[in-house]
């Protein structure tokens, strides 16, 4: 059982289809040794890509991951680190932040990258994403700092997160982007209808999907007892897989070739995600799930 891989850009950038999301790491109460063990266990499953953001865990997760990575430095070339910047949170760790806001200025992007490199204990970031679209973002300024960071070898590739199709296109034509990290799940289907998945498929740029399990709402008793929940559980039983594996497989079938972020520190949960890479749903089953979660047949 191994996660499949996908190429995101010319020049050899290849990521695992299942991405280990680290945003909750500060809640997992792991020692550095346990964090290193989790990284190694992910690698054994073929999960080589790890997703971060500077703000995760109140600005703590990159440091925690870096502490684990320092115990196994030889594996750095075997993993890919994705991280994000562009949000400023109010935090005791950032006394200069008086208001939560977005900042996509060149100065902030550079400062965030320099800090991420330091706390992660690495010389380069594989993929840097702008975390949220900023009403004050200047596309030319962002493209220029991307070019400088790439030339300095500090960041290999760039992408965005939560951008609309228009915003993605505006930046992509100034600097080549490798992904858009978007929310997509059976409970959040808007990217199927708003043109985002169509655009990325047309450009051959795979999206990364966050909250693929609906932020856990798929396992809420209210949903599980609903008509949609009963249908999904029945299909999972027919295919002899968990509900988690079924949902991930349903998303992986999309022709835009998405990558899926997990959100758990339990290796069993990551194994369920990896199992989805080998579960090839037929078209009828796929549309049964779509009909169930939308609550109506296709028009």
SULFENBEL-V444296 format. One line per field, one symbol per residue. ss: DSSP state (h for helix, s for strand, l for the rest). Layout:
ss->???
This chain:
ss->llllssssslllsssslsssslllhhhllllhhhhhhhhhhhhhllllsssllllhhhhlhhhhhhhhhhllhhhhhhlsssssslssllsllsllllllsslllhhhhhhhhhhhhhhhllllssssssllllllllhhhhhhhhhhhhhlllssssssslllhhhhhhhhlllllllsssslsllslhhhlllhhhhhhhhllllssslllhhhhhhlhhhhllhhhhhhhhhhhhllllhhhhhhhhhhllllllssslllllhhhhhhhhhhhhllllhhhhhhhhhhhhlllll
